[in-house]
Amino acid sequence: MRRRLAAGNWKMNGTAASLSEVEALLDAHLSPRVEILLCPPATLIARLAEMKGQHPLTIGGQDCHAEESGAHTGDISAAQLRDAGAAYVIVGHSERRTNHGETDEQVAAKARAAHAAGLTAVVCLGETLAEREAGQTLEVVGRQVDASVPEGATGINTVIAYEPVWAIGTGLTPTREQIAEVHGFLRSRLSARMGADAAHVRLLYGGSVKPSNAAEIFAIPDVDGALVGGASLKAADFSPIIRALEEVAEVELP
């Protein structure tokens, strides 16, 4: 059974004062059925790693360079993230693809670097509103998953996050049927490529996930958790989302 995953992407938000929000999360959630992942700014990774101690919290980076080291001013490598205390890294987020022009090939190279450094890559993909309205959603996400997920990807070193670009930070959310269609498609696509191991790859949904819709989203087949943006910044907002995932996981207990 795939372990459920609640991942929070803080984006370019947070300072040392924000770590008090993490303390509230650690006190409230200890379920072994749900993994909690926080991806703060790189400036906070080492502090968060030190602060969490023995608490079951996983830490990730928000991006990495494809090279292990070199003359890349301002960038950070997967090995450096690992050294700072990260176990995951997000690659291919739509804000990177859009604002920095990242291609599927570049995302795949970053995922390979993450794997080489011993990190789990959270590979993001999703269609724009124009692509959704043109009926191209499955074509787009199919192309992205084929080209962005590198050879050697497994259920251990790779997580896929479906984030329709038009739903990120807008308050808009796809219907249950739309989410189910894409997640089912991704599972089939991965199965054709990876065989039985595709059943172990966790598929996250992201895009305006909030306490009011989390339970409904987590009840959809092949939704193994969420990649949450703004709602992960405050424990009061993220905690109910995690609890909704815990409740789904508890129902699945044998």
Salt bridges, closest charged atoms under 4 A:
GLU21 OE2 - LYS234 NZ 3.81
GLU35 OE1 - ARG202 NH1 2.92
ASP63 OD2 - ARG96 NH2 3.24
ASP63 OD1 - LYS110 NZ 2.84
ASP75 OD2 - HIS65 NE2 3.89
GLU95 OE2 - LYS11 NZ 2.76
GLU95 OE1 - HIS93 ND1 3.68
GLU102 OE2 - ARG96 NE 3.08
GLU102 OE2 - LYS110 NZ 2.51
ASP104 OD1 - ARG97 NH1 2.53
ASP104 OD2 - ARG143 NE 3.97
GLU127 OE2 - ARG132 NE 3.10
ASP146 OD2 - ARG189 NH2 2.66
GLU151 OE2 - ARG193 NH2 3.64
GLU163 OE1 - HIS93 NE2 3.25
ASP222 OD1 - ARG2 NH2 3.47
ASP222 OD1 - ARG187 NE 2.80
ASP224 OD2 - ARG2 NE 2.97
ASP224 OD2 - ARG187 NH2 3.10
GLU246 OE2 - HIS29 ND1 3.06
GLU246 OE1 - ARG243 NH1 3.17
GLU247 OE2 - ARG243 NE 3.57
GLU250 OE2 - ARG243 NH1 3.17
GLU252 OE2 - ARG4 NH2 2.42
